[in-house]
Amino acid sequence: MIYVIATINIKPGSAASVFEAATPCVKATRKETGCISYELTQSMDDENVLIFVERWESYDNLKNHFNEPHMLLWREKGAQFILDRNIEIITPESVKQL
């Protein structure tokens, strides 16, 4: 199993817009082959920090996810709100950062 923790820092006051832009991607991703779970949450301490928590059956499933049309659209729509991001991929063997 592969875990992904993607933390994004967004422009102040844009959380509602980010959730609106991300929702179609979240819903479509949950239907992808190999997706066990896919959640978008907001930090309890900072409203401008959002966290994607994902679980995938395999790294190949995750790689395929990056090229799905809904993911490409989310990247395009979300880019205007994102200040920076940190993506960690956790496997049984290691932790990788993108």
PyRosetta script that sets phi, psi and omega in degrees:
from pyrosetta import init, pose_from_sequence

init()
pose = pose_from_sequence("MIYVIATINIKPGSAASVFEAATPCVKATRKETGCISYELTQSMDDENVLIFVERWESYDNLKNHFNEPHMLLWREKGAQFILDRNIEIITPESVKQL")
pose.set_psi(1, 143.5)
pose.set_omega(1, 179.0)
pose.set_phi(2, -113.9)
pose.set_psi(2, 133.5)
pose.set_omega(2, 173.5)
pose.set_phi(3, -110.4)
pose.set_psi(3, 143.3)
pose.set_omega(3, 174.2)
pose.set_phi(4, -128.3)
pose.set_psi(4, 130.2)
pose.set_omega(4, 173.1)
pose.set_phi(5, -120.2)
pose.set_psi(5, 109.5)
pose.set_omega(5, -179.4)
pose.set_phi(6, -112.6)
pose.set_psi(6, 113.0)
pose.set_omega(6, -179.6)
pose.set_phi(7, -103.5)
pose.set_psi(7, 125.4)
pose.set_omega(7, 179.3)
pose.set_phi(8, -121.8)
pose.set_psi(8, 136.8)
pose.set_omega(8, 173.3)
pose.set_phi(9, -99.0)
pose.set_psi(9, 125.5)
pose.set_omega(9, -174.8)
pose.set_phi(10, -113.4)
pose.set_psi(10, 164.4)
pose.set_omega(10, 177.7)
pose.set_phi(11, -61.6)
pose.set_psi(11, 138.6)
pose.set_omega(11, 179.0)
pose.set_phi(12, -53.2)
pose.set_psi(12, 135.1)
pose.set_omega(12, 177.0)
pose.set_phi(13, 80.9)
pose.set_psi(13, 5.7)
pose.set_omega(13, -175.7)
pose.set_phi(14, -103.4)
pose.set_psi(14, 5.7)
pose.set_omega(14, -174.4)
pose.set_phi(15, -56.1)
pose.set_psi(15, -45.3)
pose.set_omega(15, -178.8)
pose.set_phi(16, -61.5)
pose.set_psi(16, -40.5)
pose.set_omega(16, 178.8)
pose.set_phi(17, -66.9)
pose.set_psi(17, -37.8)
pose.set_omega(17, 178.9)
pose.set_phi(18, -66.6)
pose.set_psi(18, -45.9)
pose.set_omega(18, 178.2)
pose.set_phi(19, -60.2)
pose.set_psi(19, -40.2)
pose.set_omega(19, 178.9)
pose.set_phi(20, -63.5)
pose.set_psi(20, -43.2)
pose.set_omega(20, 179.8)
pose.set_phi(21, -69.5)
pose.set_psi(21, -33.8)
pose.set_omega(21, -175.4)
pose.set_phi(22, -84.3)
pose.set_psi(22, -24.6)
pose.set_omega(22, -174.0)
pose.set_phi(23, -54.6)
pose.set_psi(23, -46.0)
pose.set_omega(23, 178.1)
pose.set_phi(24, -60.6)
pose.set_psi(24, -36.8)
pose.set_omega(24, 178.2)
pose.set_phi(25, -66.5)
pose.set_psi(25, -43.9)
pose.set_omega(25, 179.9)
pose.set_phi(26, -59.7)
pose.set_psi(26, -48.0)
pose.set_omega(26, -178.6)
pose.set_phi(27, -62.9)
pose.set_psi(27, -43.8)
pose.set_omega(27, -179.5)
pose.set_phi(28, -69.4)
pose.set_psi(28, -38.4)
pose.set_omega(28, -179.5)
pose.set_phi(29, -61.9)
pose.set_psi(29, -39.0)
pose.set_omega(29, -179.5)
pose.set_phi(30, -60.4)
pose.set_psi(30, -19.0)
pose.set_omega(30, 179.3)
pose.set_phi(31, -94.7)
pose.set_psi(31, -4.9)
pose.set_omega(31, -177.6)
pose.set_phi(32, -70.0)
pose.set_psi(32, 149.7)
pose.set_omega(32, 174.3)
pose.set_phi(33, -59.7)
pose.set_psi(33, 128.8)
pose.set_omega(33, 176.2)
pose.set_phi(34, 88.1)
pose.set_psi(34, -5.2)
pose.set_omega(34, 178.2)
pose.set_phi(35, -82.1)
pose.set_psi(35, 119.5)
pose.set_omega(35, 177.7)
pose.set_phi(36, -89.9)
pose.set_psi(36, -43.8)
pose.set_omega(36, 175.5)
pose.set_phi(37, -157.8)
pose.set_psi(37, 153.7)
pose.set_omega(37, -176.9)
pose.set_phi(38, -154.2)
pose.set_psi(38, 110.2)
pose.set_omega(38, -175.0)
pose.set_phi(39, -128.3)
pose.set_psi(39, 144.4)
pose.set_omega(39, 171.8)
pose.set_phi(40, -116.0)
pose.set_psi(40, 122.2)
pose.set_omega(40, -178.2)
pose.set_phi(41, -127.1)
pose.set_psi(41, 164.8)
pose.set_omega(41, 178.8)
pose.set_phi(42, -113.2)
pose.set_psi(42, 138.7)
pose.set_omega(42, 178.6)
pose.set_phi(43, -58.7)
pose.set_psi(43, 142.9)
pose.set_omega(43, 177.0)
pose.set_phi(44, -77.1)
pose.set_psi(44, -19.9)
pose.set_omega(44, -176.1)
pose.set_phi(45, -99.3)
pose.set_psi(45, -22.7)
pose.set_omega(45, -175.1)
pose.set_phi(46, -146.1)
pose.set_psi(46, 111.0)
pose.set_omega(46, -176.6)
pose.set_phi(47, -65.0)
pose.set_psi(47, -12.3)
pose.set_omega(47, -179.5)
pose.set_phi(48, -98.4)
pose.set_psi(48, 13.9)
pose.set_omega(48, 175.3)
pose.set_phi(49, -119.9)
pose.set_psi(49, 121.3)
pose.set_omega(49, 178.3)
pose.set_phi(50, -117.5)
pose.set_psi(50, 148.5)
pose.set_omega(50, -175.7)
pose.set_phi(51, -131.9)
pose.set_psi(51, 124.3)
pose.set_omega(51, 169.3)
pose.set_phi(52, -90.9)
pose.set_psi(52, 129.1)
pose.set_omega(52, 175.4)
pose.set_phi(53, -119.5)
pose.set_psi(53, 118.3)
pose.set_omega(53, -172.8)
pose.set_phi(54, -127.6)
pose.set_psi(54, 149.2)
pose.set_omega(54, 171.5)
pose.set_phi(55, -131.9)
pose.set_psi(55, 131.0)
pose.set_omega(55, -177.7)
pose.set_phi(56, -127.0)
pose.set_psi(56, 148.8)
pose.set_omega(56, 178.2)
pose.set_phi(57, -67.0)
pose.set_psi(57, -35.8)
pose.set_omega(57, -177.1)
pose.set_phi(58, -151.6)
pose.set_psi(58, 163.9)
pose.set_omega(58, 177.2)
pose.set_phi(59, -67.1)
pose.set_psi(59, -33.6)
pose.set_omega(59, 177.1)
pose.set_phi(60, -62.3)
pose.set_psi(60, -40.9)
pose.set_omega(60, 176.2)
pose.set_phi(61, -60.8)
pose.set_psi(61, -42.5)
pose.set_omega(61, 178.9)
pose.set_phi(62, -63.6)
pose.set_psi(62, -45.3)
pose.set_omega(62, 179.3)
pose.set_phi(63, -59.8)
pose.set_psi(63, -41.1)
pose.set_omega(63, 178.1)
pose.set_phi(64, -62.5)
pose.set_psi(64, -36.7)
pose.set_omega(64, 179.5)
pose.set_phi(65, -56.3)
pose.set_psi(65, -39.3)
pose.set_omega(65, -176.4)
pose.set_phi(66, -62.1)
pose.set_psi(66, -20.6)
pose.set_omega(66, -178.0)
pose.set_phi(67, -108.0)
pose.set_psi(67, 5.6)
pose.set_omega(67, 178.3)
pose.set_phi(68, -68.1)
pose.set_psi(68, 143.9)
pose.set_omega(68, -179.2)
pose.set_phi(69, -54.8)
pose.set_psi(69, -40.2)
pose.set_omega(69, -179.4)
pose.set_phi(70, -68.0)
pose.set_psi(70, -29.8)
pose.set_omega(70, 177.4)
pose.set_phi(71, -72.9)
pose.set_psi(71, -42.1)
pose.set_omega(71, 178.0)
pose.set_phi(72, -63.2)
pose.set_psi(72, -39.3)
pose.set_omega(72, 177.9)
pose.set_phi(73, -66.2)
pose.set_psi(73, -42.1)
pose.set_omega(73, 177.6)
pose.set_phi(74, -60.1)
pose.set_psi(74, -44.5)
pose.set_omega(74, 179.1)
pose.set_phi(75, -58.4)
pose.set_psi(75, -41.9)
pose.set_omega(75, -179.8)
pose.set_phi(76, -66.2)
pose.set_psi(76, -48.5)
pose.set_omega(76, -178.0)
pose.set_phi(77, -72.1)
pose.set_psi(77, -36.1)
pose.set_omega(77, -176.8)
pose.set_phi(78, -78.0)
pose.set_psi(78, -23.1)
pose.set_omega(78, -174.2)
pose.set_phi(79, -54.8)
pose.set_psi(79, -36.0)
pose.set_omega(79, -177.3)
pose.set_phi(80, -66.5)
pose.set_psi(80, -17.6)
pose.set_omega(80, -177.0)
pose.set_phi(81, -104.0)
pose.set_psi(81, -18.2)
pose.set_omega(81, -171.6)
pose.set_phi(82, -88.2)
pose.set_psi(82, 125.6)
pose.set_omega(82, 176.8)
pose.set_phi(83, -88.5)
pose.set_psi(83, -43.9)
pose.set_omega(83, 173.9)
pose.set_phi(84, -161.7)
pose.set_psi(84, 170.3)
pose.set_omega(84, -177.5)
pose.set_phi(85, -151.3)
pose.set_psi(85, 157.6)
pose.set_omega(85, 174.9)
pose.set_phi(86, -136.4)
pose.set_psi(86, 124.3)
pose.set_omega(86, -177.9)
pose.set_phi(87, -119.8)
pose.set_psi(87, 122.5)
pose.set_omega(87, 177.0)
pose.set_phi(88, -112.9)
pose.set_psi(88, 132.0)
pose.set_omega(88, 175.8)
pose.set_phi(89, -111.7)
pose.set_psi(89, 120.8)
pose.set_omega(89, -175.1)
pose.set_phi(90, -113.0)
pose.set_psi(90, 120.3)
pose.set_omega(90, 177.2)
pose.set_phi(91, -116.6)
pose.set_psi(91, 170.2)
pose.set_omega(91, 176.3)
pose.set_phi(92, -59.4)
pose.set_psi(92, -24.5)
pose.set_omega(92, -176.0)
pose.set_phi(93, -92.2)
pose.set_psi(93, -30.7)
pose.set_omega(93, -171.0)
pose.set_phi(94, -164.4)
pose.set_psi(94, 174.6)
pose.set_omega(94, 172.2)
pose.set_phi(95, -118.5)
pose.set_psi(95, 127.6)
pose.set_omega(95, 179.6)
pose.set_phi(96, -118.7)
pose.set_psi(96, 146.4)
pose.set_omega(96, 174.5)
pose.set_phi(97, -114.3)
pose.set_psi(97, 136.4)
pose.set_omega(97, 176.3)
pose.set_phi(98, -93.1)
pose.dump_pdb("model.pdb")
